[in-house]
Amino acid sequence: MDKKFDSKPNNGALFSVKSKTNANQPDYRGDVLIDLSTFKQENGMIMVSLSGWKKTSKNGNVFLSLQAQKPYVKDEQEAPRVRQDQHIDDDDIPF
């Protein structure tokens, strides 16, 4: 069995679940250590962009290595946010 994954801030791993007993259980499970000071909080929530790399451990187990980052915003400008209760009319979209 693999050693416990040593998480660094904003990194983690998802390991394949080998003992599924029904189809509703996840195929991968793991942890991500999130440093909230690096993300903007809005209404008690944060938006996180996740990247994953398929890797194989020394003993042959396949897992996903994860990295959490601030979402990409073109030209580093803050993207306009839409509140969940705010409706966007299709006529307002220019294309």
C-alpha positions in Angstrom: 0.0 0.0 0.0 1.2 3.5 -0.8 2.4 5.8 2.0 0.1 8.7 2.9 0.3 11.4 0.3 2.2 14.4 1.6 0.2 17.5 0.6 1.7 20.8 -0.1 -0.5 23.9 -0.1 -2.8 23.9 -3.1 -1.7 20.4 -4.1 -3.2 17.0 -3.5 -4.0 13.6 -5.2 -6.9 11.4 -6.1 -6.2 7.7 -5.8 -8.3 5.0 -7.5 -10.9 3.3 -5.3 -10.3 -0.4 -5.5 -13.1 -1.5 -3.1 -16.2 -0.1 -4.7 -19.4 -1.9 -3.6 -21.8 0.0 -5.9 -21.8 2.1 -9.0 -22.6 5.3 -7.1 -19.3 5.4 -5.2 -16.5 7.5 -6.6 -13.8 6.0 -8.9 -11.1 8.3 -7.2 -10.8 9.7 -3.7 -8.2 11.9 -2.1 -7.5 15.2 -0.5 -6.4 18.7 -1.5 -4.8 21.1 1.0 -6.2 24.6 0.0 -4.5 27.7 1.3 -7.5 30.1 1.4 -5.3 33.2 1.7 -4.3 32.7 -2.0 -7.9 32.9 -3.2 -10.6 35.6 -3.3 -13.6 34.8 -1.1 -17.0 36.0 -2.3 -20.2 35.3 -0.4 -18.3 32.7 1.7 -17.2 30.8 -1.4 -14.1 30.6 -3.5 -13.5 29.6 -7.1 -10.7 27.2 -7.6 -9.2 26.0 -10.9 -8.0 22.4 -10.7 -5.3 20.8 -12.9 -4.6 17.0 -12.8 -1.8 14.7 -14.0 -2.3 11.0 -14.4 0.7 9.3 -12.6 1.7 5.9 -11.5 3.1 5.2 -8.0 6.2 3.0 -7.4 4.0 0.0 -6.8 2.0 0.5 -9.9 -1.1 2.2 -8.6 -2.5 4.9 -10.9 -3.5 8.2 -9.4 -4.3 11.8 -10.3 -1.9 14.4 -8.9 -3.8 17.7 -8.4 -2.9 21.4 -8.3 -5.4 24.2 -7.2 -4.9 27.7 -8.7 -6.8 30.9 -9.0 -9.0 30.8 -12.1 -7.3 32.2 -15.2 -8.6 35.7 -16.1 -7.5 37.3 -19.4 -5.3 40.4 -18.8 -5.4 39.7 -15.0 -8.6 41.8 -14.8 -11.3 40.7 -12.5 -14.0 38.9 -14.5 -17.5 40.2 -14.0 -19.5 38.0 -11.6 -23.1 37.0 -12.0 -25.1 36.5 -8.9 -27.0 33.2 -8.7 -30.3 35.1 -8.4 -29.4 37.4 -11.4 -30.9 36.4 -14.8 -29.1 37.0 -18.1 -31.3 37.5 -21.1 -30.0 35.9 -24.3 -30.7 39.2 -26.1 -28.0 40.8 -24.0 -25.3 38.5 -25.5 -23.6 40.3 -28.5 -23.1 37.1 -30.6 
